[in-house]
Amino acid sequence: LREEYHGRAAYDFGQGPLNTVTETLALRGALDEALSVIRLNVEYNGDQPFPHVLEAQILMEMGDREGAVAAMERAIELAPESDQFREMLERMRGGAGA
């Protein structure tokens, strides 16, 4: 779809819409689908930290702590100034505030 319709305002594969779809699916309990969408978001918008944060949150919800930590570490690489991301990573690792 992206290749066929990109630039025609038919589908928006930007970070915001994909984040929204991911969050909506996750809230409905459709975690496998949410993970698929957020991974698409990471593929297209992987230079932004928030898709990695959402991926980490979904992976934690699915019980994949190792995957969640890796995704959160990538978010921190992209936004090293974020204390919030560091705190989230600490909680994911089972540290203080967990």
ROTI-292420 format. One line per field, with one value per residue (C-alpha): residue number from 0; residue in one letter; x, y, z. Coordinates in pm, whole numbers, plus 32768, in hexadecimal, padded with zeros to 4 digits. Layout:
// ROTI-292420
nr = c(NUM/...) .
rest = c(A/...) .
px = c(X/...) .
py = c(Y/...) .
pz = c(Z/...) .
***
This chain:
// ROTI-292420
nr = c(0/1/2/3/4/5/6/7/8/9/10/11/12/13/14/15/16/17/18/19/20/21/22/23/24/25/26/27/28/29/30/31/32/33/34/35/36/37/38/39/40/41/42/43/44/45/46/47/48/49/50/51/52/53/54/55/56/57/58/59/60/61/62/63/64/65/66/67/68/69/70/71/72/73/74/75/76/77/78/79/80/81/82/83/84/85/86/87/88/89/90/91/92/93/94/95/96/97) .
rest = c(L/R/E/E/Y/H/G/R/A/A/Y/D/F/G/Q/G/P/L/N/T/V/T/E/T/L/A/L/R/G/A/L/D/E/A/L/S/V/I/R/L/N/V/E/Y/N/G/D/Q/P/F/P/H/V/L/E/A/Q/I/L/M/E/M/G/D/R/E/G/A/V/A/A/M/E/R/A/I/E/L/A/P/E/S/D/Q/F/R/E/M/L/E/R/M/R/G/G/A/G/A) .
px = c(8000/8111/81BF/807C/7FD1/80EA/80BE/7F54/7EBB/7E13/7ED5/7FAB/80D2/8155/81B6/807F/7F73/8031/805D/7EE8/7E8D/7F86/7EFC/7D95/7DE0/7E9F/7D81/7C97/7D7E/7DE9/7F59/7FD0/7F33/7FB7/8113/80F9/8093/819E/82A7/8235/8254/83B4/840A/8392/83D8/84EE/85B5/84B2/84B1/833D/82F5/8405/8364/8213/82B7/835A/8211/815D/8273/8268/80F1/812F/8230/8365/8440/857E/84E0/8448/8595/863D/852F/8545/86BF/8697/85A5/86A9/87B6/86D4/8674/8790/8711/85CB/85C3/8465/84E6/8600/8505/842D/855B/85B2/844F/845C/859D/84F1/85AC/8539/83CF/8376) .
py = c(8000/80F4/80D7/80E9/8203/82CA/843D/8421/8467/8313/8273/831B/824B/8364/8332/83D4/8308/81C3/8215/8254/810C/8055/80EE/80A9/7F3C/7F14/7FAB/7EB0/7D96/7D47/7D3C/7C68/7D5D/7E87/7DF4/7DC5/7F30/7FBC/7EEF/7F87/80D9/8084/801B/8164/8251/81A3/82E2/8362/82E7/82C6/819C/80E0/8144/80BF/7F80/7F57/7F8B/7E8C/7D8E/7DB8/7D83/7C45/7BCD/7C03/7CC3/7C8D/7D15/7E37/7E98/7E8E/7F6E/8060/806E/80D0/81E6/8268/8261/8345/8425/8411/8544/849A/844F/83C0/82B9/825E/8234/8157/8083/805D/7FE6/7EF2/7E64/7E33/7F46/805F/80BD/7F72) .
pz = c(8000/805C/7F0D/7E45/7F02/7FA5/7F6B/7EFE/8054/8044/8161/8266/82DB/83B7/851E/85B2/8502/8535/86A7/86C3/861C/86F9/8838/87D1/8789/88CF/8998/88F7/895E/87FA/8858/8733/8640/8703/86F6/857D/854B/8633/8584/843C/84E6/8559/83F6/8361/8483/853F/855C/8656/87BF/8806/8722/87E0/892B/88BA/883F/8994/8A49/8972/8997/8B12/8B0B/8A44/8B41/8A69/8B5D/8A92/8954/8A14/8AAC/8956/88BE/89E2/89C5/8858/88BB/89B0/88A3/87D6/88FB/89F8/8AB0/8B15/8C88/8C59/8B66/8C57/8D71/8C95/8C3D/8DAD/8DF8/8CD4/8D5B/8EAA/8F5D/903C/9016/8F73) .
***
